[in-house]
Amino acid sequence: MQNKYTKAGISHNIVFNWYISDICQYHCSYCYANNISILNTKMSKNIEELVIKRLYFVKEDFEINILGGEPTLNTRLKNIIQNLNTNKYCKKINIITNFHKDIDTYRELNISNKIYFTISYHPEYYSKKVLQKIKKFNTEANIIFLINVDNSVFSIIDEIGDIPYELNFLTNTITFSVNYDNKLLSKIKDKYTTHIGYIPHWIENTKYSINEMDCNTISYKGWHCLNKTIDIDILGNFKNICENKNLSITLKEICEPIICKYEYCDSCKGFYHEKWR
């Protein structure tokens, strides 16, 4: 059936992933950063200001993920958030963090209802103290607990109570190989289906919901893809996540569809892009 799909994906705002630091307190074996060149630095003030200015070329609603490394290690994070908050087209500012710092650090960043926190669970550095801090902050801010799935996932789910959460499936890195047990995957599909992503697919006018795990087996090669997810690297370059190609200064290419040249989508972010044959 997978080869008969005629369109897929979800219409969504432009999404920027802004990497403001590539330094982190953790060194997780499964981190995607293990696959790329690390400068071990934070974004400079001059580059930060240039990025803020370029975002004003965007004249439609967008969301922005602030990440790293660990973004709270950039001492200008609050300035960045304040500047983004004044942009009328910026509808959501999502800080993706390991929540390692003191809780007051995060309270100071929670300056408007645009601010969200995605707090990552890292099994190699887990502590109950961090979980208690998250439970407390859950009553004060918009948060999602992002659980990186390993064999301890069910015990963590049992501990988190009413904290909203999503499950994130790990991918291979040069220091880590994914080896999920079939029983674990089956249990997630059976009991925790509302906490994993589902992407609509169509065969003509009939709609199907396909989970992220199964999207890994579907080839979109040759399809048109409206890729509206843009990475902003530590040097201030704006790049389409699929083509890794620098965009023009005015970012005019953002909403232009591309032809997929890959056999399989290697990013869960890419699954959600609108696609059609």
C-alpha positions, 0 to 999 in steps of 0.5 A: 500500500505504501507505494500507492499514496498520492499525498501526505503531510500537514499544512503548518507554519514555517519552522526555524531551528535556531542553534545558538550554541553547540556546547552542552553539559551532557555528552549523550552517545545518541546525540545527533551532534556526534555526527557533525562538526562541533565548533565548541562555541556560542553564537556571537552577538553580531551573528545573532543580530543579523539573524534577527534582522533576516527573520523580518523578511518573513511575512507569514506566521512562523515558529522557532525552536531555540536549541543547541547544544544546550541553549541556556549556555548562551548568556544572550538567550534572554535577549534573543527571546525578547527580540523574537517576541516583538516580531508579530509573525513569530507565533511560538518560541520553543526552547529545547533544553535539558533543564540542567540549570536552576529553575529560576533560569527558566522562570526568567525566560518565560516572558510571554504566552509565546514561550514554550519549553521542550524538556528532554529526558536523557536516560544516560543523565537521568536523576529524580531531582530533575524530574521533581524540578520539571513537575514544579515548573509544569504548573508555571509554564507551557512545557512538553517532556520529550522522552528519548525512548530506550528500555527504561521508557515505561518506568519514566512514564509511570513516574511523570504523573500529569506532565504532558509528554511526547516520545522521541525515537532515537536514530543512529550516530557514530557512537550509538546504534538503535536496537529497539526490541520488537516487544517495546515497539509493540507496547508503545503502539498499543498503549502509548499511541497518543504520544507518538506522531501520526502523519496523514497520508492519502490514496486519492480521497481516502485518508490514513494515519501513519505513525513516525516509526512506519514512515521510516519505511515509506519512500518519497523519492521523486515527490514534490515536498513543501519543506518549510523547516529551516535550520539556522546554524551557529554561524547564522546560515539559513539552510533547508533541512533536506538540501543543506543549501544556504538560502538567499538573504531575503529567504524567498525560497522558503515556500518553494516546493522541491523534488525529493531526491532521497530514498527515505526521509531521514528526519522525523521533521521531514515526515510532516512536510506537505508532499504530493506525487 
